[in-house]
Amino acid sequence: MSNALRIARRLKLPRELLKRAQKYLRRRQRRGPETDSFSKSAREAELSPRKALKKQHEADVQRQEYEQKSLIWHARSASRCTARPA
């Protein structure tokens, strides 16, 4: 018996609720770990679009930073090339 059910009994929750919970836990145990991994995969799939958008945003920010640094570098290089020694 799970700790949650023990606590529920001590709290004197309705007997019918405890029976339903025990029945649920037994069915879940019979299904095995493969259904748990399926549930985990389903949760991860739900999060994937958000993660992808976050990664895309991070990549966009990095690209913009690179472009700014590149423009600054090119501008400095160009000014060095056009500068004439006195």
N, C-alpha and C positions, 0 to 999 in steps of 0.2 A: 504494500500500500504506500502511496506517495505521502510525503510530508504534508502536502497541501490538503489531502483528504483527512489526515489525522487532525490537523488544525481545524478543519471544517467541522469534524465531529466534536472536538472540544468546545467549539463555539456554538454547538447545537443547531447547526443549520438543518433545514428540512431534510428528512430521510430520503424523500424522492429525489431531491437534488443530488445527494450523495450517491444514490444508486445510478443515476444518469452519468455522473462523473466517472464512477468506477467502470461502467459499461463503455464509455468513451475511451478511457485509458486502455482497457483490454483490447478493444478493436484497433487502437493505434499501435499497440505492441505487436499485434498479430501481423499488421501490414509490413512491418520491418523497416530497416534503415533506408531502403531504396525509395520509399515514399517521402522520407524526410529529405533526402538529397533532391528529389524532384521539387519539393516545396521550396527548398533553398534556391534551386535554379530558377524557379518562377519568380521569387522575390528579387533575385539578382537581375533577371530580365526586365523587371519593372523599373529597377534603378538604372539600367544601362543607358536609356536615352538621356537622363539627367547627367550621368557621368560623361557621356559623349559631348553634350553641350558644354559642360564645364571644361573639358579638355580642349574643345574647339576654341572657347573663349581664351583660355590660357595660351594657346598657340597663336591666336590673333594678337594678343598683347605682346608676346615675344617677337612676332613678325614686325609689329609697329616699332618696337624698341630697336630692333635690328636696322630697320629702314632709317630711323632717325639717326642712329649712330653712323650708318653708312653715308648718309647725306652730309653729316658733319665732317666725317673723314675725307670725303671727296672734296668738300669745300675747302678744307685746310690744305689738301694736296694741291688743289688748283691754285690757291693763293701762293703757295710756295713756288710753284712753277712759273707764275707770272711775276713774282717779285724779282727785281733786278738788283744785283749787288751795286752798292754805291762806289 
